[in-house]
Amino acid sequence: MVEHKRIDTSKLDENIFHPKKSDVLDADNSIFPSVTVYTIMGKQDGADENGIPVLYDGIHERPNHPDVTIHAESSDDAYAKKTFNGNRSRFYIKANHQGEFYSPLGIYEEKGATQLRHGEPMWKFREVNQRIFDMYASFLKTKNIAWLKNAERACR
């Protein structure tokens, strides 16, 4: 039989992980990373400092449920995102299992970004480097397919 020891409440605080405030907070002093969600020109709620079209949280309605608003990240029109956490940035592009980036202008547009493959979403956010992200962002801004192809080629 296992004997359980009682922890003295005065030592309880020592056994709880307390991260340093400087390690957790990002530039905006929030615990959660800030996320910027990108879409294609024409479906945007605004633009970032480089003129790339972005979506804002809480505005997007689901077609079958007009009374429900969702996060921009979950929107069908979210094709890329950038996260900031402290001094670190991460870049993501919606891609399929073959590594092809989502094109709202291409053959998959009519099927939507929420198409399922084997019961899971066909298009998932994939982490990429900043150079590839910038090429894809240029595609979203200009609708020039050459930027999309260059981003896919650089990723291989």
C-alpha positions as CSV (number, residue, x, y, z in Angstrom):
1,M,0.0,0.0,0.0
2,V,1.3,3.4,-0.9
3,E,1.6,5.9,1.9
4,H,0.6,9.5,1.0
5,K,2.4,12.3,2.5
6,R,0.7,15.5,3.4
7,I,2.2,18.7,2.0
8,D,2.6,21.5,4.5
9,T,0.6,24.4,3.2
10,S,3.5,26.7,3.9
11,K,5.6,24.8,1.3
12,L,2.7,24.6,-1.2
13,D,3.7,27.8,-2.9
14,E,7.2,26.4,-3.5
15,N,5.8,23.5,-5.4
16,I,3.7,25.5,-7.9
17,F,5.3,26.7,-11.1
18,H,5.3,30.5,-11.3
19,P,6.7,31.8,-14.6
20,K,8.5,35.1,-14.5
21,K,6.4,38.0,-15.8
22,S,9.0,38.9,-18.4
23,D,9.0,35.4,-19.8
24,V,5.2,35.2,-20.4
25,L,4.2,38.7,-21.5
26,D,4.4,39.8,-25.1
27,A,4.9,43.3,-26.3
28,D,1.4,44.3,-25.5
29,N,1.7,43.0,-21.9
30,S,-0.8,40.2,-22.5
31,I,-0.3,36.6,-21.6
32,F,-1.6,35.3,-24.9
33,P,0.2,35.8,-28.2
34,S,-1.2,38.4,-30.5
35,V,-2.4,37.0,-33.8
36,T,-2.9,38.8,-37.1
37,V,-5.1,37.0,-39.5
38,Y,-4.7,37.6,-43.3
39,T,-7.2,37.2,-46.1
40,I,-7.3,38.0,-49.8
41,M,-8.0,41.5,-51.1
42,G,-11.7,42.1,-51.3
43,K,-12.7,40.1,-48.2
44,Q,-10.7,42.1,-45.7
45,D,-11.8,44.1,-42.7
46,G,-8.8,46.3,-42.9
47,A,-5.1,46.2,-43.7
48,D,-1.8,45.9,-41.8
49,E,1.1,48.4,-42.0
50,N,2.2,46.9,-45.4
51,G,-1.2,47.1,-46.9
52,I,-1.8,43.3,-46.6
53,P,-5.6,42.6,-46.1
54,V,-6.5,41.4,-42.6
55,L,-9.5,40.1,-40.7
56,Y,-10.6,41.3,-37.3
57,D,-12.0,39.1,-34.5
58,G,-15.7,39.0,-33.7
59,I,-17.0,40.3,-37.0
60,H,-17.4,37.2,-39.0
61,E,-20.7,35.4,-39.1
62,R,-21.3,31.8,-40.0
63,P,-23.6,31.6,-43.1
64,N,-26.0,29.1,-41.4
65,H,-25.9,30.8,-38.0
66,P,-26.0,34.6,-38.5
67,D,-26.3,35.2,-34.7
68,V,-22.9,33.5,-34.0
69,T,-19.7,35.4,-34.4
70,I,-16.4,33.7,-34.6
71,H,-12.7,34.4,-34.2
72,A,-11.0,35.6,-37.4
73,E,-8.6,32.7,-37.2
74,S,-11.5,30.2,-37.6
75,S,-13.1,32.1,-40.5
76,D,-13.2,30.4,-43.9
77,D,-11.6,33.5,-45.3
78,A,-8.4,33.2,-43.1
79,Y,-5.6,32.0,-45.3
80,A,-2.5,33.1,-43.3
81,K,-1.6,34.3,-39.8
82,K,1.3,35.8,-37.9
83,T,1.7,35.3,-34.2
84,F,3.8,37.5,-31.8
85,N,4.8,36.3,-28.4
86,G,7.4,38.4,-26.7
87,N,10.2,39.0,-29.1
88,R,9.3,36.0,-31.3
89,S,7.2,35.9,-34.4
90,R,5.8,32.8,-36.1
91,F,4.3,32.7,-39.6
92,Y,1.6,30.3,-40.9
93,I,0.0,29.6,-44.2
94,K,-3.1,27.4,-44.9
95,A,-1.8,24.4,-46.8
96,N,-3.0,20.9,-47.7
97,H,-1.3,17.5,-46.9
98,Q,0.7,17.8,-50.2
99,G,2.2,21.2,-49.3
100,E,0.1,23.2,-51.7
101,F,-0.9,26.6,-50.3
102,Y,-4.6,27.5,-50.4
103,S,-5.6,29.7,-53.3
104,P,-9.0,31.4,-53.0
105,L,-8.7,32.1,-56.7
106,G,-8.0,28.5,-57.7
107,I,-9.9,25.3,-58.3
108,Y,-10.4,24.7,-54.6
109,E,-12.2,28.0,-54.0
110,E,-15.6,26.6,-54.8
111,K,-15.1,23.7,-52.3
112,G,-14.1,26.1,-49.6
113,A,-11.2,26.1,-47.1
114,T,-13.2,23.8,-44.8
115,Q,-13.2,20.8,-47.1
116,L,-12.7,17.5,-45.2
117,R,-10.2,14.8,-46.1
118,H,-10.6,11.5,-44.1
119,G,-12.7,13.3,-41.5
120,E,-10.1,16.1,-40.9
121,P,-9.8,19.5,-42.5
122,M,-8.0,19.3,-45.8
123,W,-6.4,22.8,-45.2
124,K,-4.4,23.4,-42.1
125,F,-2.1,26.2,-41.0
126,R,1.5,25.2,-41.6
127,E,4.4,27.1,-40.1
128,V,6.8,28.7,-42.7
129,N,9.6,31.2,-42.6
130,Q,9.2,34.9,-43.0
131,R,10.4,35.0,-46.6
132,I,7.8,32.4,-47.8
133,F,5.1,34.2,-45.7
134,D,6.0,37.5,-47.4
135,M,5.6,36.0,-50.8
136,Y,2.2,34.5,-49.9
137,A,1.1,37.8,-48.4
138,S,2.0,39.6,-51.6
139,F,-0.2,37.1,-53.4
140,L,-3.1,37.9,-51.1
141,K,-2.6,41.6,-51.6
142,T,-2.1,41.6,-55.4
143,K,-3.9,38.3,-56.5
144,N,-0.9,37.6,-58.7
145,I,-0.6,33.8,-58.9
146,A,3.2,34.1,-59.5
147,W,3.7,35.1,-55.8
148,L,1.8,31.9,-54.8
149,K,3.8,29.7,-57.1
150,N,7.1,31.3,-55.8
151,A,6.1,30.7,-52.2
152,E,5.2,27.1,-52.9
153,R,8.5,26.5,-54.8
154,A,10.6,28.1,-52.0
155,C,8.9,25.8,-49.5
156,R,10.0,22.6,-51.3
